[in-house]
C-alpha cells in the first residue's frame, strides 16, 4: 500500500515539474507588421553623372636631351622653353676690337662656341681669344683670308678643316618652324645674318653687315630665340624675337665685304 502511494506521489511530482518548466519557457512574440520610413531609392535605370574636372597637366621635371633642357607643358600647343647649356665668348673677349681678326671673328667665335658645346668642353676668355686668333691665322695661311666666310665655307674650313668636326650640316630655305624643330631635338644652330637688322642695342651702330651668331634655344611663350651672340660681351643668352632674327638671316659670300645677292635663308645645324 505504501509503495503504491509513493509511486503516485512521485508521478504527480514529475508532472508538476514538467508543467513548471513549460510555463517558464520564453514565449515567442507575436509577429506584427512594422511600417518603416521610406528611404530614397534610385531606380536601376537612373544614371548618376559626375562632373568631370579638366585640369592642365604639366611636366614638373625638366626633360633633358643630352645637355638640352626642355621644359614644355603637356598641352596640344607647346609652351615653355628649349634651352641648351652652351659656353660663351665674345669675338673680342677682352674688347680688343681694333684687331681685325677679332673685329671679323664672329664666324670663328661661333664655331668655337658650338664645337666646345658638342665636345663637352669649356674655355676661359684667354683660351677663347687664343683660339679665335689661331683659327684666323690658319685660315689666312691656308685660304689667304679669314674675313666673312659663307655658311658652307664656315663648315668646310672651320668645322671640318680646323676643328675636324663632322656632325654639322648646312640647310637652305629654312622656315622658323624648321629652326624650332632642330632646337627641340637638342641641336645648335648658327645663322649668318645682316647684323643691322638685328637692332641689337649693344652693337656699334648701325651694326655689322655680315655677322654670325649661335642659337641655343627658344621660348615658346615669348616667341623669342635664345642666342649666344659673339658680337657683344652682353651676348650670352641674348633673346631676339623670332620675326626679327628670321628676317635678319642672310647668307653672304666668302671674302671681305663681297656683294650680297638676295637674302638666302641658310643655317648651320650642329649635332652631338
Backbone as numpy.savetxt, mean C-alpha at the origin, in Angstrom:
# Nx Ny Nz CAx CAy CAz Cx Cy Cz
-61.62 -72.91 73.20 -62.46 -71.71 73.20 -61.59 -70.47 73.20
-60.61 -70.48 74.10 -59.70 -69.34 74.18 -58.92 -69.15 72.88
-58.57 -70.27 72.23 -57.83 -70.19 70.97 -58.66 -69.51 69.89
-59.96 -69.84 69.85 -60.84 -69.25 68.85 -60.96 -67.75 69.07
-61.11 -67.36 70.37 -61.24 -65.93 70.69 -59.97 -65.18 70.26
-58.86 -65.84 70.52 -57.57 -65.21 70.17 -57.46 -65.00 68.68
-57.84 -66.01 67.86 -57.76 -65.91 66.41 -58.65 -64.80 65.89
-59.89 -64.71 66.46 -60.82 -63.67 66.03 -60.25 -62.30 66.35
-59.65 -62.22 67.56 -59.09 -60.92 67.96 -57.97 -60.49 67.02
-57.11 -61.45 66.69 -55.99 -61.14 65.78 -56.49 -60.76 64.41
-57.53 -61.42 63.90 -58.10 -61.13 62.59 -58.64 -59.71 62.54
-59.41 -59.36 63.62 -59.99 -58.02 63.66 -58.91 -56.94 63.75
-57.86 -57.28 64.50 -56.75 -56.33 64.62 -56.09 -56.09 63.28
-55.89 -57.16 62.51 -55.25 -57.03 61.19 -56.10 -56.20 60.26
-57.45 -56.45 60.29 -58.36 -55.69 59.44 -58.31 -54.22 59.79
-58.25 -53.94 61.09 -58.20 -52.53 61.54 -56.93 -51.84 61.05
-55.81 -52.53 61.13 -54.53 -51.95 60.66 -54.55 -51.67 59.17
-55.11 -52.59 58.40 -55.20 -52.39 56.93 -56.06 -51.19 56.63
-57.22 -51.08 57.34 -58.12 -49.95 57.11 -57.44 -48.63 57.45
-56.65 -48.64 58.54 -55.95 -47.42 58.95 -54.91 -47.00 57.91
-54.21 -47.98 57.37 -53.20 -47.68 56.34 -53.83 -47.10 55.09
-54.96 -47.65 54.68 -55.65 -47.18 53.48 -56.12 -45.75 53.69
-56.54 -45.42 54.87 -57.05 -44.09 55.15 -55.95 -43.03 55.09
-54.73 -43.45 55.52 -53.61 -42.51 55.57 -52.88 -42.35 54.23
-53.16 -43.13 53.22 -52.50 -42.98 51.91 -52.86 -41.62 51.31
-51.84 -40.89 50.56 -52.14 -39.59 49.93 -53.19 -39.71 48.86
-54.09 -38.73 48.90 -55.20 -38.77 47.96 -54.80 -38.07 46.66
-55.14 -38.63 45.52 -54.87 -38.03 44.20 -55.81 -36.88 43.98
-55.20 -35.61 43.72 -56.08 -34.45 43.56 -56.91 -34.56 42.31
-58.04 -33.94 42.40 -58.93 -33.95 41.25 -58.39 -33.06 40.16
-58.24 -33.53 38.94 -57.70 -32.76 37.82 -58.68 -31.69 37.41
-58.15 -30.44 37.36 -58.98 -29.32 36.96 -58.41 -28.69 35.71
-59.23 -28.15 34.88 -58.78 -27.41 33.70 -58.32 -26.03 34.14
-56.96 -25.76 33.98 -56.39 -24.49 34.38 -56.14 -23.67 33.14
-56.71 -22.51 33.09 -56.53 -21.63 31.95 -55.33 -20.73 32.22
-54.27 -20.87 31.39 -53.09 -20.05 31.56 -53.17 -18.84 30.65
-52.43 -17.77 31.04 -52.44 -16.57 30.19 -51.85 -16.88 28.82
-52.41 -16.27 27.80 -51.93 -16.51 26.44 -50.54 -15.91 26.26
-49.65 -16.61 25.55 -48.30 -16.11 25.25 -48.23 -15.70 23.80
-47.17 -14.83 23.47 -46.98 -14.40 22.08 -46.42 -15.55 21.27
-47.12 -15.96 20.31 -46.71 -17.07 19.47 -46.51 -16.56 18.06
-45.29 -16.82 17.47 -45.01 -16.42 16.10 -45.35 -17.59 15.20
-46.27 -17.42 14.30 -46.62 -18.51 13.40 -45.41 -18.95 12.62
-45.40 -20.23 12.23 -44.25 -20.77 11.51 -44.06 -20.08 10.18
-45.09 -19.46 9.65 -44.96 -18.81 8.35 -44.38 -17.40 8.46
-44.26 -16.89 9.72 -43.75 -15.54 9.92 -42.23 -15.56 9.86
-41.59 -14.61 9.09 -40.14 -14.51 9.00 -39.66 -13.32 9.81
-38.65 -13.55 10.62 -38.05 -12.49 11.40 -36.83 -11.99 10.64
-36.83 -10.72 10.23 -35.75 -10.16 9.43 -34.99 -9.15 10.28
-33.66 -9.37 10.42 -32.81 -8.44 11.14 -32.17 -7.48 10.16
-32.08 -6.23 10.56 -31.44 -5.24 9.71 -29.95 -5.51 9.63
-29.43 -5.59 8.41 -28.01 -5.87 8.21 -27.22 -4.58 8.28
-26.19 -4.57 9.11 -25.34 -3.40 9.22 -24.15 -3.57 8.30
-23.99 -2.62 7.41 -22.86 -2.67 6.47 -21.76 -1.75 6.99
-20.63 -2.33 7.28 -19.51 -1.56 7.79 -18.37 -1.59 6.80
-17.63 -0.52 6.74 -16.46 -0.45 5.88 -15.35 -1.26 6.53
-14.77 -2.17 5.76 -13.70 -3.02 6.26 -12.37 -2.43 5.82
-11.48 -2.23 6.77 -10.16 -1.72 6.42 -9.10 -2.66 6.93
-7.95 -2.67 6.24 -6.85 -3.47 6.69 -6.10 -2.71 7.77
-5.99 -3.31 8.95 -5.32 -2.63 10.04 -3.81 -2.81 9.98
-3.36 -3.80 9.21 -1.94 -4.05 9.09 -1.46 -3.70 7.70
-0.40 -2.89 7.57 0.09 -2.56 6.24 0.49 -3.81 5.48
0.22 -3.81 4.16 0.63 -4.90 3.29 1.98 -4.53 2.71
2.94 -5.40 2.87 4.26 -5.06 2.40 4.67 -5.96 1.24
5.14 -5.35 0.18 5.70 -6.07 -0.94 7.15 -5.64 -1.05
8.07 -6.55 -0.70 9.48 -6.24 -0.55 9.60 -5.02 0.37
10.14 -3.90 -0.12 10.27 -2.72 0.73 9.12 -1.75 0.50
8.10 -2.22 -0.17 6.96 -1.36 -0.45 5.91 -1.51 0.62
5.50 -0.40 1.19 4.43 -0.42 2.17 3.16 0.07 1.51
2.17 -0.80 1.49 0.93 -0.44 0.83 -0.18 -0.46 1.87
-0.82 0.67 2.07 -1.92 0.76 3.02 -3.16 1.11 2.23
-4.03 0.10 2.02 -5.19 0.31 1.17 -6.44 -0.22 1.86
-7.50 0.55 1.88 -8.76 0.07 2.43 -9.38 -0.94 1.48
-10.01 -1.95 2.06 -10.60 -3.01 1.26 -11.97 -2.58 0.75
-11.97 -1.66 -0.15 -13.20 -1.21 -0.77 -13.05 -1.36 -2.27
-14.14 -1.14 -3.01 -14.09 -1.32 -4.45 -13.16 -0.32 -5.11
-13.06 0.87 -4.55 -12.15 1.89 -5.06 -10.97 2.00 -4.12
-9.74 1.76 -4.62 -8.58 1.80 -3.72 -8.44 3.17 -3.06
-8.11 3.14 -1.79 -7.77 4.37 -1.06 -6.54 4.07 -0.23
-5.86 5.09 0.20 -4.67 4.86 1.01 -3.42 5.31 0.29
-2.28 4.70 0.66 -0.99 5.15 0.14 -0.13 3.96 -0.28
0.51 4.09 -1.44 1.58 3.19 -1.84 2.88 3.93 -1.55
3.78 3.31 -0.82 4.99 4.03 -0.42 6.18 3.08 -0.37
7.18 3.32 -1.24 8.45 2.60 -1.18 9.41 3.32 -0.25
10.19 2.55 0.47 11.24 3.12 1.32 12.51 3.22 0.48
12.87 4.45 0.12 13.92 4.67 -0.87 14.94 5.69 -0.34
16.24 5.43 -0.52 17.23 6.44 -0.11 17.14 7.68 -0.98
17.73 8.77 -0.51 17.63 10.02 -1.27 18.92 10.80 -1.21
19.20 11.45 -2.32 20.24 12.46 -2.37 19.87 13.51 -3.39
20.18 14.77 -3.16 20.08 15.75 -4.24 21.20 15.48 -5.25
21.04 15.97 -6.45 22.09 15.79 -7.44 23.33 16.62 -7.10
23.17 17.65 -6.29 24.28 18.40 -5.73 24.20 18.25 -4.22
24.74 17.14 -3.67 24.53 16.80 -2.26 24.90 17.90 -1.27
25.90 18.72 -1.62 26.33 19.79 -0.72 26.10 21.17 -1.32
25.17 21.22 -2.30 24.80 22.49 -2.87 25.83 23.10 -3.81
26.70 22.28 -4.37 27.75 22.78 -5.26 27.23 22.83 -6.71
26.28 23.70 -6.94 25.61 23.75 -8.23 26.49 24.34 -9.33
27.58 24.96 -8.96 28.47 25.51 -9.98 29.24 24.43 -10.73
29.31 23.23 -10.15 29.95 22.09 -10.83 28.99 21.58 -11.90
29.33 21.65 -13.20 28.39 21.22 -14.25 28.01 19.75 -14.15
28.86 18.92 -13.57 28.52 17.51 -13.41 27.37 17.33 -12.41
27.32 18.17 -11.41 26.24 18.10 -10.44 25.02 18.90 -10.93
25.28 20.00 -11.59 24.18 20.79 -12.14 23.38 19.99 -13.16
24.06 19.09 -13.88 23.42 18.24 -14.88 23.32 16.79 -14.41
23.34 16.60 -13.11 23.42 15.24 -12.57 22.12 14.59 -12.17
20.99 15.06 -12.70 19.71 14.46 -12.25 19.56 13.01 -12.71
20.05 12.69 -13.93 19.97 11.30 -14.40 20.84 10.38 -13.55
22.07 10.86 -13.25 22.99 10.06 -12.44 22.46 9.87 -11.02
21.94 10.95 -10.43 21.41 10.85 -9.06 20.18 9.95 -9.01
19.30 10.08 -10.00 18.09 9.24 -10.03 18.45 7.77 -10.16
19.41 7.47 -11.02 19.84 6.08 -11.19 20.47 5.55 -9.92
21.30 6.37 -9.26 21.91 5.96 -8.00 20.86 5.65 -6.95
19.86 6.51 -6.84 18.77 6.30 -5.87 18.06 4.97 -6.16
17.72 4.74 -7.43 16.94 3.55 -7.80 17.73 2.26 -7.63
18.99 2.26 -8.08 19.80 1.04 -7.96 20.11 0.73 -6.50
20.37 1.75 -5.70 20.62 1.52 -4.27 19.39 0.91 -3.61
18.21 1.42 -3.97 16.96 0.83 -3.45 16.83 -0.63 -3.87
17.06 -0.90 -5.14 16.89 -2.26 -5.66 17.86 -3.24 -5.01
19.03 -2.77 -4.68 20.05 -3.65 -4.09 20.04 -3.61 -2.56
19.13 -2.83 -2.00 19.05 -2.74 -0.54 20.22 -2.03 0.08
20.78 -1.06 -0.64 21.95 -0.33 -0.15 21.58 1.09 0.28
22.42 1.67 1.10 22.26 3.07 1.51 23.57 3.81 1.22
23.55 5.12 1.38 24.76 5.89 1.12 24.71 7.18 1.94
25.87 7.72 2.22 25.97 9.04 2.84 25.97 10.09 1.74
25.82 11.34 2.11 25.87 12.41 1.10 27.22 12.46 0.40
28.27 12.21 1.15 29.61 12.21 0.53 29.74 11.07 -0.46
29.23 9.90 -0.09 29.27 8.76 -1.00 28.43 9.03 -2.24
27.28 9.70 -2.05 26.43 10.04 -3.19 27.15 10.99 -4.14
27.78 12.00 -3.58 28.52 12.95 -4.42 29.62 12.23 -5.20
30.39 11.39 -4.53 31.47 10.67 -5.19 30.94 9.81 -6.34
29.79 9.18 -6.11 29.23 8.29 -7.14 28.69 9.09 -8.32
28.02 10.19 -8.07 27.48 11.03 -9.15 28.62 11.54 -10.03
29.72 11.99 -9.41 30.87 12.47 -10.17 31.54 11.33 -10.94
31.60 10.16 -10.31 32.23 9.01 -10.97 31.43 8.58 -12.20
30.10 8.58 -12.08 29.26 8.22 -13.23 29.47 9.22 -14.37
29.46 10.50 -14.04 29.64 11.55 -15.05 30.99 11.43 -15.74
32.04 11.19 -14.97 33.37 11.05 -15.54 33.45 9.81 -16.43
32.81 8.74 -16.01 32.78 7.51 -16.81 32.05 7.74 -18.13
30.91 8.45 -18.07 30.16 8.77 -19.30 30.98 9.67 -20.23
31.67 10.62 -19.65 32.48 11.53 -20.47 33.57 10.77 -21.21
34.20 9.86 -20.52 35.27 9.08 -21.13 34.74 8.11 -22.18
33.59 7.48 -21.89 33.08 6.44 -22.78 32.23 6.99 -23.91
31.44 8.04 -23.63 30.49 8.55 -24.62 30.74 10.01 -25.02
31.81 10.58 -24.47 32.17 11.96 -24.78 31.07 12.95 -24.38
30.43 12.68 -23.25 29.41 13.58 -22.75 28.60 12.92 -21.65
28.09 13.73 -20.75 27.28 13.21 -19.64 25.96 13.97 -19.47
25.78 15.06 -20.23 24.59 15.88 -20.04 23.37 15.27 -20.76
22.25 15.35 -20.10 20.94 15.12 -20.73 20.86 13.80 -21.50
20.88 12.69 -20.80 20.70 11.39 -21.47 19.22 11.04 -21.51
18.76 10.56 -22.66 17.36 10.17 -22.83 17.03 8.99 -21.93
15.75 8.63 -21.88 15.35 7.49 -21.05 16.07 6.22 -21.47
16.11 5.95 -22.76 16.76 4.73 -23.24 18.26 4.76 -23.00
18.90 5.89 -23.22 20.34 5.97 -22.99 20.67 5.96 -21.50
19.77 6.47 -20.66 19.98 6.38 -19.22 20.00 4.93 -18.78
19.10 4.13 -19.36 19.08 2.70 -19.04 20.31 2.01 -19.59
20.60 2.25 -20.86 21.72 1.56 -21.51 23.06 1.95 -20.89
23.28 3.24 -20.70 24.58 3.71 -20.24 24.76 3.56 -18.73
23.82 4.13 -17.98 24.03 4.20 -16.53 23.61 2.92 -15.82
22.38 2.46 -16.09 21.91 1.25 -15.41 22.68 0.01 -15.88
22.61 -0.25 -17.19 23.24 -1.47 -17.72 24.76 -1.36 -17.77
25.26 -0.21 -18.23 26.70 -0.07 -18.43 27.48 0.18 -17.15
27.10 1.21 -16.43 27.88 1.57 -15.23 27.54 0.67 -14.04
26.25 0.56 -13.72 25.85 -0.20 -12.54 25.72 -1.70 -12.79
25.72 -2.11 -14.04 25.53 -3.53 -14.39 24.20 -4.06 -13.83
23.19 -3.21 -13.89 21.87 -3.60 -13.39 20.92 -3.77 -14.56
20.22 -4.91 -14.60 19.44 -5.27 -15.78 17.93 -5.24 -15.57
17.46 -5.24 -14.33 16.01 -5.32 -14.10 15.36 -3.95 -14.24
15.44 -3.42 -15.43 14.94 -2.08 -15.71 14.38 -2.07 -17.12
13.32 -1.31 -17.32 12.62 -1.33 -18.61 12.12 0.07 -18.97
12.22 0.39 -20.24 11.66 1.64 -20.76 10.27 1.35 -21.31
9.28 2.13 -20.88 7.91 1.95 -21.35 7.44 3.27 -21.96
6.91 3.20 -23.16 6.46 4.40 -23.87 4.94 4.51 -23.86
4.48 5.71 -24.14 3.03 6.00 -24.25 2.26 5.54 -23.03
2.75 5.88 -21.86 2.09 5.45 -20.63 0.94 6.39 -20.27
0.07 5.88 -19.43 -1.03 6.65 -18.85 -0.83 6.68 -17.32
-1.57 7.53 -16.67 -1.45 7.64 -15.21 -1.72 6.30 -14.53
-2.74 5.59 -15.00 -3.08 4.30 -14.38 -1.97 3.28 -14.57
-1.26 3.35 -15.69 -0.12 2.46 -15.90 0.95 2.70 -14.83
1.17 3.95 -14.52 2.18 4.30 -13.53 1.77 3.84 -12.13
0.51 4.06 -11.80 0.03 3.63 -10.49 0.12 2.11 -10.36
-0.18 1.41 -11.44 -0.11 -0.05 -11.43 1.31 -0.54 -11.18
2.29 0.10 -11.81 3.69 -0.28 -11.59 4.08 -0.07 -10.13
3.68 1.06 -9.56 3.99 1.34 -8.16 3.32 0.34 -7.23
2.09 -0.04 -7.55 1.36 -0.98 -6.69 2.00 -2.37 -6.70
2.80 -2.65 -7.72 3.51 -3.92 -7.79 4.86 -3.87 -7.08
5.14 -2.72 -6.44 6.38 -2.60 -5.68 7.55 -2.11 -6.49
7.31 -1.52 -7.65 8.39 -1.03 -8.50 8.61 0.47 -8.32
9.76 0.94 -8.77 10.04 2.36 -8.83 9.91 2.85 -10.26
9.72 4.15 -10.41 9.62 4.76 -11.74 10.55 5.97 -11.78
11.27 6.09 -12.88 12.01 7.33 -13.15 11.36 7.97 -14.36
11.10 9.28 -14.27 10.48 9.98 -15.40 11.38 11.10 -15.89
11.55 11.20 -17.22 12.15 12.41 -17.79 11.06 13.47 -17.88
11.40 14.71 -17.58 10.35 15.72 -17.49 10.85 17.09 -17.90
9.87 17.92 -18.24 10.11 19.35 -18.41 9.99 19.95 -17.01
11.12 20.25 -16.40 11.13 20.71 -15.03 10.38 22.00 -14.81
10.22 22.79 -15.85 9.50 24.06 -15.71 8.03 23.82 -15.42
7.49 22.73 -15.99 6.07 22.43 -15.78 5.78 21.84 -14.39
6.81 21.39 -13.72 6.60 20.84 -12.38 6.26 21.92 -11.37
6.70 23.15 -11.66 6.39 24.30 -10.80 6.81 24.07 -9.35
7.97 23.45 -9.20 8.48 23.20 -7.85 9.02 24.51 -7.27
8.52 24.96 -6.13 8.95 26.25 -5.58 10.41 26.28 -5.15
11.04 25.10 -5.04 12.44 25.05 -4.61 13.41 25.07 -5.79
12.90 24.99 -7.02 13.76 25.09 -8.19 14.15 26.55 -8.42
15.33 26.73 -9.00 15.72 28.06 -9.44 14.88 28.41 -10.66
14.00 29.42 -10.57 13.06 29.71 -11.66 13.79 29.91 -13.00
13.20 29.44 -14.10 11.88 28.80 -14.18 11.93 27.28 -14.00
13.09 26.74 -13.67 13.23 25.29 -13.55 13.99 24.72 -14.74
14.52 23.50 -14.60 15.31 22.90 -15.68 14.43 22.44 -16.85
14.92 22.67 -18.06 14.17 22.24 -19.23 14.20 20.74 -19.39
15.33 20.13 -19.01 15.46 18.66 -19.00 15.73 18.21 -17.57
14.91 17.29 -17.10 15.04 16.88 -15.69 14.59 15.43 -15.56
15.19 14.73 -14.59 14.74 13.38 -14.23 14.54 13.30 -12.73
13.52 12.52 -12.33 13.24 12.32 -10.91 12.66 10.93 -10.70
12.67 10.50 -9.46 12.22 9.16 -9.09 10.84 9.23 -8.45
9.92 8.40 -8.92 8.60 8.29 -8.29 8.64 7.08 -7.37
8.37 7.31 -6.10 8.47 6.25 -5.09 7.12 5.74 -4.59
6.04 6.49 -4.86 4.75 6.06 -4.33 3.60 6.89 -4.87
2.41 6.61 -4.32 1.20 7.30 -4.78 0.21 7.38 -3.64
-0.44 8.54 -3.51 -1.47 8.75 -2.49 -2.83 8.76 -3.18
-3.64 7.72 -2.95 -4.94 7.60 -3.61 -5.90 8.72 -3.18
-5.79 9.13 -1.94 -6.74 10.12 -1.44 -6.49 11.51 -2.03
-5.22 11.90 -2.06 -4.89 13.23 -2.59 -4.62 13.22 -4.09
-4.51 12.01 -4.66 -4.18 11.84 -6.08 -2.86 12.54 -6.42
-1.87 12.25 -5.57 -0.54 12.81 -5.78 0.50 11.70 -5.85
1.50 11.92 -6.73 2.64 11.02 -6.79 3.67 11.47 -5.74
4.24 10.49 -5.05 5.29 10.75 -4.07 6.62 10.53 -4.77
7.52 11.49 -4.66 8.77 11.41 -5.41 9.99 11.63 -4.51
11.14 11.17 -5.02 12.44 11.61 -4.54 13.02 12.43 -5.68
12.89 13.72 -5.58 13.29 14.61 -6.66 14.68 15.16 -6.37
15.71 14.73 -7.13 17.08 15.16 -6.84 17.37 16.61 -7.22
16.39 17.29 -7.81 16.59 18.67 -8.22 16.59 19.66 -7.08
16.33 19.21 -5.86 16.33 20.09 -4.70 16.66 19.28 -3.45
17.29 19.94 -2.49 17.58 19.24 -1.23 16.31 18.97 -0.44
15.20 19.59 -0.85 13.90 19.34 -0.22 13.11 18.26 -0.98
13.80 17.50 -1.81 13.09 16.61 -2.74 12.65 15.28 -2.18
13.08 14.89 -0.98 12.68 13.59 -0.46 11.19 13.58 -0.13
10.48 12.59 -0.67 9.04 12.41 -0.46 8.24 13.63 -0.92
8.76 14.35 -1.90 8.05 15.52 -2.40 6.87 15.05 -3.25
5.70 15.64 -3.04 4.48 15.20 -3.73 4.08 16.18 -4.83
3.80 15.61 -5.99 3.26 16.37 -7.12 1.85 15.83 -7.43
0.94 16.71 -7.76 -0.37 16.22 -8.19 -0.19 15.38 -9.44
-1.04 14.38 -9.60 -0.87 13.47 -10.73 -0.99 14.19 -12.07
-1.83 15.21 -12.12 -2.00 15.95 -13.37 -0.74 16.76 -13.71
-0.19 17.43 -12.70 1.00 18.26 -12.93 2.18 17.40 -13.36
2.41 16.30 -12.63 3.56 15.47 -12.96 3.40 14.81 -14.32
2.21 14.27 -14.59 2.02 13.59 -15.87 2.15 14.57 -17.03
1.63 15.75 -16.85 1.73 16.76 -17.91 3.19 17.14 -18.16
4.02 17.06 -17.11 5.43 17.45 -17.25 6.28 16.36 -17.89
5.80 15.11 -17.89 6.61 14.02 -18.45 6.88 14.29 -19.92
8.16 14.26 -20.26 8.56 14.50 -21.64 9.98 13.97 -21.82
10.11 12.90 -22.61 11.44 12.38 -22.88 12.20 13.38 -23.75
13.50 13.41 -23.59 14.32 14.35 -24.36 15.51 13.60 -24.96
16.08 14.10 -26.03 17.19 13.40 -26.67 18.49 13.57 -25.90
19.39 12.61 -26.10 20.70 12.67 -25.47 21.53 13.78 -26.12
22.25 14.52 -25.28 23.07 15.61 -25.78 22.70 16.90 -25.09
23.63 17.82 -25.02 23.43 19.02 -24.24 22.43 19.95 -24.91
21.25 20.06 -24.34 20.19 20.96 -24.80 19.87 20.77 -26.29
19.69 19.52 -26.68 19.27 19.22 -28.06 17.80 19.57 -28.24
17.38 19.89 -29.48 15.96 20.22 -29.72 15.05 19.06 -29.30
13.95 19.40 -28.66 12.99 18.40 -28.19 11.75 18.48 -29.06
11.38 17.34 -29.63 10.21 17.29 -30.51 9.09 16.52 -29.80
7.95 17.18 -29.66 6.80 16.51 -29.03 6.97 16.36 -27.53
6.05 15.58 -26.94 6.08 15.31 -25.50 5.92 13.81 -25.26
6.93 13.03 -25.62 6.82 11.57 -25.45 6.61 11.18 -23.99
5.54 10.45 -23.71 5.24 10.00 -22.35 5.97 8.67 -22.11
7.24 8.79 -21.78 8.11 7.65 -21.60 8.59 7.58 -20.16
8.61 6.38 -19.59 9.08 6.21 -18.21 10.08 5.06 -18.15
10.84 5.04 -17.07 11.75 3.93 -16.78 11.22 3.22 -15.55
11.02 1.90 -15.64 10.53 1.11 -14.52 11.67 0.28 -13.97
11.88 0.36 -12.65 12.96 -0.38 -12.00 12.33 -1.43 -11.10
12.77 -2.67 -11.28 12.24 -3.78 -10.48 13.37 -4.41 -9.67
12.99 -5.04 -8.59 14.00 -5.76 -7.77 14.24 -7.15 -8.32
